[in-house]
Amino acid sequence: MLKLKNICKSYIVNKEKRVILDDITLDFDNKGLVLILGASGSGKSTLLNIIGGNLRCDSGEVWFDETCISKLKSKELDCYRKGVIGTVFQDYNLIHYMDVYDNVMLGYDDKDESRIMEILKDLNIYNKRYTKVSKLSGGEKQRVAIARAIVNDPKIVLADEPTGALDSQNGIMVMEILKKIASNRLVIVVSHDKELAMKYASRVINIKDGKCIYEQIDASPGDKFTLNSRKTSYKKIIKLALKNLWLKKWRTIISGLAIALGMVGIFTVVNLYRNFNIEISDLEKRVVSIFPIVVSNGEFQILDAVLDKSDSEIIVNDKKKMIHTNRINQRYVDYVNNIEEIAYLNFDYDISMPIISDRYNLIDNKYLRTVPSLKYIDDNFKVLAGSNISNRYQILLKIDSNNNVPHELLNYFGINSNISYEEIIGRKVKVVTNDNYYIENNGYYIPDMDYESLYENSNIELTIVGVIKEKEETNNESFLYFDDSLIDLLIDINSESEIVKDQILNDYNVLGLNIGKNEMLSYLGYNTIPTGINIYVSNLENKDKVIKYLDDYNLNNEKLIYVDTMSEAINVLKEFVMIISVILIIFSFVATIISLLMVGILTNVRVLECKKEIGILRSLGFSKKNIRSLFNTENIIIGFIAIIFSIILINLMVNPLNILVNKYLEGANVFNINYGIFMVVGLSNILIVKWAGIIPAIKASRMDITDCIYNR
């Protein structure tokens, strides 16, 4: 049984309090058609909304059986509206872009669709079930509203001016339907039509100036009422969200595309950074045997040097604090020779080693390189013609990636035009020893400049046996490669030469150069210590071990700074990748922020556009959580649309990006789509999009039901 006790309701209009309902007390029977009559503004609709749980009274209580409706919490009121109340509005309050069936389904929570079909047949609108309500007549719309109101078999049906927007014929039809419904439940109709009241009502209540004029009745008690929780299915929310988005499909597509751009940016950054690092790691593994660890004589800047500072005086900068001088000694050479993890060693010597071509030209030493081992050539070079060297008397011509050789180098052999590989193979050079090269003159020595004579008199002849090119481009220059054992042979011969013997006996420099005696002897091939050591390893693991051995030596001996040439080259590449990544991250961050702001704004726009629909759904028992879930679901769907657009855009970008990168890193297809990363970015993006619209969604859920319904 429904009871109203001392219900009061007022509004503040232009800073003045306006009383709408003043101490209303009413009892209602469990069934029958009750008409509440009153002029416009008398409080009829306000009273109906208080009974329906859409509006709270200022004071007083609404009771249904043993439950005080006025004291129910928000979630309990949702259950009350869904399970007890069915509402029919004057202007129908149907969702115009949905068909008849879907509108009725909004108020239904059972999976049995036969009840909907049965009600539609009873109300003679079954044949219109899949017609959009915007195409129905007024009478048909009101019958749809009645069907929606009774589909959940409510105990109370509230009808607010149900005939107000209808012609007389349709009005009579609606009242006949309501009278039939009232045979087994309470139907409360608000109207100002006294004629209808006299004809159909089993009880009439008049409202005037906020007061009720009525006959007191002895209401019979009904069955005990239990408030049951009836949740709205998420399937229904998804369906409603899809329909809402489809209604504004172009805006939905543009929103998805905008979010997709930010998502593509993030994925591109993450994927490129990952793939670049994988490519760099692979590159390290491929070139670790090509790039040596280099130890060489000379001065090196101390990067972590601690300098004195002062604000009041000029400080003399001590060079020794900033510069370290490397001096390779025999102990260090022996130490390095004993490191097992080294694949091969290559020593650099600053010695007299004139080499003359078969066209009697002295070859500049900048074009000469020693080969640490035959395996080094096999591992790192392609033999384009001829063969690899097999002894110290053979040499190789290394050409660059474009098969170019400097004109100066070829000119030594009298070559001034393009030639085939075979034409260079077999060409010869000769190494001139000290006794042939240096001529004594009054205690001093001078080089012999008769290159033809030197060539003819030299016994160390070298032959070009092959043309080679790097497998992995690391030094795009051209050289003549010879076996490092040739250096050993030359040192053995020159250590017994006349110029060396004279230099040992004399303290002055026999070549007239401004260098010390020991340095001069080393240059001439006596007690020669390498000026540089090139350490080659076969893999990264051995490289780490070798570096540890070198660091251990420096802990207990005079420090020798080494240069990890591969790491230096790789670090430059890594820094480049990092710079590009930072730029892309900034771009992606800005794009993401813009897309999130757009999501928030568009969600707020959708909330304002759907204000009336929100009121309708809340009056049908949708909870605040359901309303939040509706808008969150719309954003999640937009997020999934963005993922689809992202997949399309990324697949379109793969080839152009790889072509662009390949201009700088030949053969590096670094933009390979990793769908694992894509799914992580995509799901993260969906969560971000959802949270971007959370504030408008919360705002929508907190809107006043009557303000939404009456668009206030």
Secondary structure, DSSP 8 states (H G I E B T S, - for coil): -EEEEEEEEEEEETTEEEEEEEEEEEEE-SSEEEEEE--TTSSHHHHHHHHTTSS--SEEEEEETTEEGGG--HHHHHHHHHHTEEEE-TT----TTSBHHHHHHHT---S-THHHHHHHHHTT-GGGTTSBGGGS-HHHHHHHHHHHHHTT--SEEEEESTTTTS-HHHHHHHHHHHHHHTTSSEEEEEES-HHHHHHH-SEEEEEETTEEE--------------------HHHHHHHHHHHHHHTHHHHHHHHHHHHHHHHHHHHHHHHHHHHHHHHHHHHHHHTTTS-EEEESEEEE-TT------SSS-----HHHHEEEE---HHHHHHHHT-TT-SEEEEE------EEETTS-B--GGGEEEES-HHHHHHHEEEEEE----STTEEEEE--TTS---HHHHHTTT--S---HHHHTT-EEEE--HHHHEEEETTEEEE---HHHHHHH--EEEEEEEEEEESS-S----EEEEETHHHHHHHHHHTTSHHHHHHHH-SS-TT--SS-HHHHHHHHTSS---SEEEEE-SSHHHHHHHHHHHHHHHHHSS---EEEHHHHHHHHHHHHHHHHHHHHHHHHHHHHHHHHHHHHHHHHHHHHHTHHHHHHHHHTT--HHHHHHHHHHHHHHHHHHHHHHHHHHHHHHHHHHHHHHHTTSTT-------HHHHHHHHHHHHHHHHHHTHHHHHHHHTS-HHHHHTT-
